[in-house]
Amino acid sequence: MSQPGSETNPLRVAIIGAGPTGFYTADHLFKQKDVVVEVDMFDRLPTPFGLVRLGVAPDHQKIKSVTKAFNRTAGRPKFRFYGYVELGKDIMLEDLRRHYHQIIYTTGAQSDRKMGIPGEDLPGSHPATEFVAWYNGHPDYRDYRFDLSQESVAVVGIGNVAMDVARILSSAPEELAKTDIADYALEALSQSAIKEIYILGRRGPAQAKFTNPEIKELGELADADISVLPEEAKLDSLSKAALEAGQDRAMMKNVEILQEYASREPAGKRRKLTMRFLVSPVELIGNEEDGVTAMRLVRNELYATEAGTLRPRATDQFEEISVGLVFRSVGYRGKPLPGVPFNDSWGVILNQTGRVLNPDTQQPVVGEYTAGWIKRGPSGVIGTNKPDALETVTCMLKDLAKGLTLTPADPAVEAVEKLVQERQPNFFSYADWLKLDEIEVARGKELGRPRLKFTCVEDMLAALGR
Amino acid sequence: MTIDPHQTIRDALATLARHNFGALVVVNQANKPIGIISERDIARLAAKNEDLFSIPVNEVMTKNVITGIRQDELKAVTNTMTEKRIRHLPIVDSQGTLIGIVTLGDVVKAERNIFEGEVDTLRTQILADEA
């Protein structure tokens, strides 16, 4: 048989996961002039776009505009979307091997790292990702409950997710009402009794990863005064030296903004948002009945590794803050996929430049690839996944040229369609999604919101008249 | 990517050529880095000693090898490599055992991807504003 990639024998690729990396991968594949590629994209959820829909904060709509580019990719005649079809449940790896030349996993980093401290599993202590998925209307998380009758809450971590969570908790209902936050979350947050929000960073202001606009936003909230402790905003000598050596202007600006916050007088707003630096939680205090009531913190100092990274080291000074709700956001990791080699200590699929590796031989598994966060771990912005996907696609094309692909018994498009129909009759096509999208936007328009999301599969099916 | 300190320059050259590496980490029996030997070290040696092939690696290697850990950050590593003019950073675990190596090429690639990603993300947002 001739090598796949021609009009009569197109290269059939299955992409698992319809997030940004899945779309970037499809786009790179479609841009090949000499290879005819057919892409089928699967997602366990009915709706595409992964974290752009369900992770990016609802008050950051501009970031979501990247979906326009994804829609262009999806508009290619050789693209198909199978939403609500889960690998390992509705469709198996053997099925994919039967129908595709190449399979690529782009499932992202779906689980969170734990703090590993006593009391972490008390009621009232949650992974920040669950809260994010809840307020963004993720069907699997819509029924989660968070006790917003508490007055004091701590967000552990100062990455993007922690900043989003702290901002959403601090926002005024009028601010949230302009976003596409899930309607039940809008209602719950409007009733929130939260008065005090802590953001806890284990290192200092000069090591914070947030962008200038992100930190500025926190100082401009209608309902919350921001505060930073002056002694924590001051830089230690190691940080000063690193800042000068690196000449990182964004980092310098962050420090400048934080120092301005440290000198601010509170304006008497309803809520107080306190950013703490150089502290790590060591214990959550409370009981099963009342849940978390307090958090014990240790103060850290910084030291430099041989390679120059400034890392936190615990001192012998402790303090306690009273909190009734805790969100941890101290890192993310991928979830293993059934039958796909996994590097457990890194939380990624075992791979080399995107080629999945056999754990025993450390040699590439023919026809299987990965890209995005499940390949390299959660880092960078959405667009960072574009060059990352390109690296994998380059490997896929090199392997194709060498004849190293799977040899599917039944590569016909119709065969997959029939299989999906059988296994998951309620699957969503891209046309279905576009229709849902239109309805969501129209429903939102009536309320002056970007969209009003469907948050359960039954409602989505009903909206499509199914 | 590793070599035994008692192996010779001939062995080192063969390994470098076979795997297309720029340097080898010299490890002891516990797989802990005790030095590093680069093509540059060998080139310098060849310039003054034509009978270099049977010299043991540990007489040529750089002994004060700087190592990294998994938690090291890209920015810090970039600065250290630039300032100290090193092109290979062996990565060790908490016991000091070698678990990998980061090359200057890896760092450049990661920096490039971050840069490209940020530009692409910003461009998308600016175009969305205009639309």
Interface residues (C-beta under 8 A of the other chain):
Chain A: K62 I63 S65 V66 K68 A69 A242 A245 G246 D248 T305 E306 A307 G308 T309 L310 R311 G380 V381 I382 G383 T384 N385 K386 P387 D388
Chain B: I66 T67 G68 I69 Q71 D72 E73 K75 A76 V77 N79 T80 E83 L89 R112 N113 I114 E116 G117 E118 V119 D120 T121 T124 Q125 L127 A128 D129 A131
